[in-house]
Amino acid sequence: MNLKVFFSKYNEVAVAFSGGVDSSYLLYAAKKYAEKVKAYYVKSEFQPGFEFENALKFVSDYGIKLKVIKLSVLSDKKVVANPKNRCYFCKKQIFSAIYKAASKDGFKFVLDGTNASDKASDRPGMKALKELSVLSPLKLCNITKADVRKLSKKEKLPTWNKISYTCLATRIITGQKINKHLLQRTEKAEKYLFSLGFVDFRVRTVNDTAKIQIRKEQFPLMLSNREKIFKKLSADYKAVCLDMETRNEQ
């Protein structure tokens, strides 16, 4: 089965949209092949501002209807506790909200951008998608992450080479309680590193320490900006360190 065949069967769909590589391509394909499509973006404490801005630009550029759902994921104590399966509780909350909104708009089917490369063992949130009967067309059509990038490039989508960017909660060590301050501090730190030219990096929170993870080719950039970065992040963290184990390419 390919996406054209999929959308001939499911021709009126609600698409969970984050602005990332996978959901952007899925939304584009839905716009191309389905009879009726609407995107749903859940705006919570876990999404940085630039991701929301990118999502707004994408739907505007391609003439796709978007509904923004404001949701406080921190209202769930299980999410705040930050266990290993935090993503399950978060996804359950997010997709329940999308289903509720989509149902009011007359949609029976909710889609997400899970692709064939995503493994359930690595993603507790996939359990929540299954329980809620969310459909994952990319996975069903055996489209991998590499395929998504190739297809996106072919269609000249601006997201084809976008760096994968997980939610802010993934920066906080498992078991450390999540709060709004930690998330905002993370976003502020990463925004600063972006401004210096860093890409595909993370600023992890380990208790009250900022642990910076970068690609090996950006070590010279780190060294040339070491004092500035230390001074900037030290205003919000008790300690700042560089993880010597470099990030793998996405």
Order of alpha helices (4+ residues) and beta strands (2+ residues): alpha-beta-alpha-beta-alpha-beta-alpha-alpha-beta-alpha-alpha-alpha-alpha-beta-beta-alpha-alpha-beta
